[in-house]
Amino acid sequence: MSLSNRRRWRILRDYAIGWTLAFVFLSIVRGEGTEELGSLKFDLASSLILSVTMGPIMGLVSGCSEILIEERIYRRISIQKLLLLRLLYTFVFLIFLTFLAYFTYQFYFGTEVNLVTFAFDKGSFAIYFYVISVDFLMGLLRQVNLMLGTGNLGKLLRARFYTPKEEERIFMFLDLQSSTQLAERFGHIKYSMFIQDCFNDLGVVIEHDAEIYQYVGDEAVLSWKLKNGIRKQNCIKAFFRFKQQIESREEYYQSTYGSIPFFKAGLHGGMVTATEVGKYKKEIAYHGDPINTAARIQGLCNTFEQELLISEDLMKMMAQNGFTFTKMGDMPLRGKEKEVSVYAVKES
């Protein structure tokens, strides 16, 4: 299964679990020590049966809509149209919920109540409000997860990096070339839109197990666990996949901005410290010499007129088929006592 498909399945899984837990919570609150106001009486046992049946179905529907919005709609329409679409989705979602709940209840227990009476029964609007709130909360959690990076929200909640831990990781520093000239030519707003498009296209690197660690101005920092980065040359292939994505949209960039983005990158890996930082804005940060070295290797790209440079130490850890590695020399890097052997990487 490709990484993009695995990502979609993770979204569907999370939404299915989330909706099931939400319905189970509602069942416990409404079914233990309370009495239904409507014509249909749900005891705790019957309510739990409905919850574990409807939860996964609602989760799949909700998860599919989130995938569709993220991959096909978001940033392709105006914010006004996006909000209108969300409102329409909520309305359709509630109608689907009503049909699903009615026919699920009919399947398990049977009832003489018709669909309209069921939909407008006493207490139904409180459930609708609960469903809308859960849908909003799950969407919000999804956005927080995207802002922190995949999996990092769970790590923060589990306090996994409350105390620093060592990890072997690979880092790639990606830098947009001629950024100062582009900013002067475009102006701030258009330049920001240009960067947005570039970093949206950068999303293809997840196909090669990359984690987007940071955006710093016109620079992006990618990271891999060491074993994931060297497996199938993922850390190198991610760069050329991003380059391919940019090339496939040359016509768009040329017509919209009159310029095609060009990035250069530096790669290095080693032992770093991962820790939770910040009091009022938390994130997981990495500290260590490999990060500084990767940044300085990237800084040599202009010197050697190369688009991708990699340290010899990292190069030796992975297979070298499919790419040509050319030694640029043993370079003294600022802040390091030992020289670092640097290689240029090109597709064979």
Protein Blocks (a to p, Z undefined) as FASTA:
>chain_A
ZZklmmmmmmmmmmmmmmmmmmmmmmmmmmgopacfblbdcdfklmmmmmmmmmmmmmmm
mmmmmmmmmmmmgopacfklmmmmmmmmmmmmmmmmmmmmmmmmmmmnopabdfklmmmg
ghklmmmmmmmmmmmmmmmmmmmmmmnoghklmmmmnommmpacdddddddddddehklm
mmmmnommlmmmmmmmmmmmmmmmmmnopacfbaghjaccddddfklmmggolmmmmmmm
mmmmmmmmmmmmmmmnopacdddddddddddddddedjklccdddedjklmmmmmmmmmm
mmnopabdcdfklmmmpccehiacddfbjcddehiabdcdddddddZZ
